[in-house]
Amino acid sequence: MLMNNPHHNLTVDELSKITKLSGERLTEILISGLYTQGILTREAIMQLLQQTRREFNEMLYRNSIPLSSPETSEDVEELQELFRRKGL
Amino acid sequence: MKPKVVADASSFMCLEREPELFCFYHELFEAVLIPGAVAEELVEKDEITIIQYFSKYHLHRLVRVVSPIDLVDFVRKRIPPLGRGESEVISLAIREQLWAVIEDKRARNFANRNQVEAANMAFFAVDGYHNGTLTRNRAIEMVLAMHRLKMFGDVFLAEFMKRL
């Protein structure tokens, strides 16, 4: 798809801004696409995603990288719902 | 009363940068269960056992590894994009009917939308204060530490501080 539109020279950062998805999420979608198109087996996808996830964990949690997206009003509602369940 | 919880790798990894904060696990929880996939994520690069990992932070008596985990169907269908560790955490939380500790917002929201109660460490700190297991100062310390470690932004910080 990207090859046929004017955005084919986008960087990951630019694509993230357009789609409002993090680089990690974009990677997951690309890898998932390889599965749905029958290019890779489910097992291979799992292996790749596990690797991606570990690298993401390393980057995010062990190196103090800020979370990719700020909290939305929907996120706040989820949190407030949790507090309500706890009676707080 | 302190809760028993299931935990993802994220909060442990995050606290590795400020190891003195690991004592909060003792202050907040009665017991912490982690699935095998989470244990693998924690020690993958260090060439140590999971017992050595938790001994290093004095958590070896508090944390128990549970394996194998049968993934529940709705979770299995969500791989990808859920990671293996998160999938096992959610499945174990369902099996044991426990709350899950997950720092990743996307995985946490997915859990909550599927009747699994999941929250981050800061949430448990606020809850601990209201339950009397944590002093107000300790709860504030925990919330500020997790914010400093960039586990959530200013909007969530305000929500936590409102309740402290």
Contacts between the chains, C-beta under 8 A, distances in Angstrom:
chain1	res1	chain2	res2	distance
A	25	B	81	7.2
A	25	B	106	7.7
A	28	B	80	5.4
A	28	B	81	4.4
A	29	B	81	7.6
A	31	B	80	6.6
A	32	B	80	4.7
A	32	B	81	6.7
A	35	B	80	7.5
A	45	B	80	6.5
A	46	B	79	6.7
A	46	B	84	7.2
A	49	B	79	7.3
A	49	B	80	5.0
A	49	B	81	7.6
A	49	B	83	6.7
A	49	B	84	7.9
A	50	B	83	6.8
A	50	B	84	5.4
A	53	B	41	7.8
A	53	B	83	3.7
A	53	B	84	7.2
A	53	B	85	7.1
A	54	B	41	6.0
A	54	B	44	6.3
A	57	B	9	6.2
A	57	B	10	6.7
A	57	B	13	5.9
A	57	B	41	6.2
A	58	B	13	7.8
A	58	B	45	7.7
A	60	B	10	7.8
A	61	B	9	7.7
A	61	B	10	5.2
A	61	B	13	3.7
A	61	B	14	4.5
A	61	B	103	7.0
A	61	B	151	8.0
A	62	B	13	5.1
A	62	B	14	7.7
A	62	B	16	6.1
A	62	B	17	7.1
A	64	B	17	6.2
A	64	B	149	6.1
A	64	B	150	5.6
A	65	B	150	6.9
A	66	B	150	4.5
A	66	B	153	7.8
A	67	B	105	6.6
A	67	B	150	6.4
A	67	B	151	7.0
A	67	B	152	6.8
A	67	B	153	6.9
A	69	B	105	7.7
A	70	B	153	4.8
A	70	B	155	6.8
A	71	B	105	7.4
A	71	B	152	6.7
A	71	B	153	5.3
A	71	B	155	4.2
A	71	B	156	5.3
A	75	B	105	6.2
A	75	B	109	7.0
A	75	B	155	7.7
A	75	B	156	7.5
A	76	B	155	6.1
A	76	B	156	7.4
A	76	B	159	6.3
A	78	B	108	7.8
A	78	B	109	5.5
A	78	B	112	5.8
A	79	B	123	7.3
A	79	B	156	6.5
A	79	B	159	5.6
A	80	B	159	7.1
A	81	B	112	7.5
A	82	B	112	6.9
A	82	B	117	7.1
A	82	B	119	5.5
A	82	B	123	6.4
A	83	B	123	7.8
A	83	B	126	7.7
A	83	B	159	7.8
A	83	B	163	6.7
A	85	B	117	6.8
A	86	B	127	5.5
A	86	B	130	7.6
A	88	B	126	6.7
A	88	B	127	6.8
A	88	B	130	5.6
A	88	B	163	5.5
